[in-house]
């Protein structure tokens, strides 16, 4: 979807659509009946609106938030990576396939990518960096920052201006 198409989609949203999105951001498992009560629609029109928002791509999907610490993943790090540009496709393919990389963003500035990495403990993280991530295609250098605590996560899109 181009930026122009995306802007058209956003302009097409009315107040009811925005209320639906706000409610679903707070509770994606909300029933259509409950959602309808919150926004002043009956169940079927509410269902139709949600389906249309999904069809337009405004609602991109639903997921479950999992607490990584409950899975034993106590170390979260941001790894800033510099990659030889001629290897970027191979690097990105390796990152996409890597199970310990939670997210990867191509960025501007001093580094080429920022990775969010999860590990069970500092020793596992060190091993992951030294024996695995440093060996990925094109990696020239990286810098890491260990997260000590989450201040804000998953801020709502519907409140952005």
Buried (B, 14 or more C-beta within 10 A) or exposed (E): EEEEEEEEBEEEBEEBBEBBBBBBBEEEEBEBEBBBBBBEBEBEBBBEBBEBBEEBEBBEEEEEEEEBEEEEBBBBBBBBBBBEEEBBEBBBEBBEEBEBBBEBEEEEEEBBBBBBBBBBEEEBBEEBBEEEBEEBBBBEEBEBEEEEEEEEEEEEEBEEE
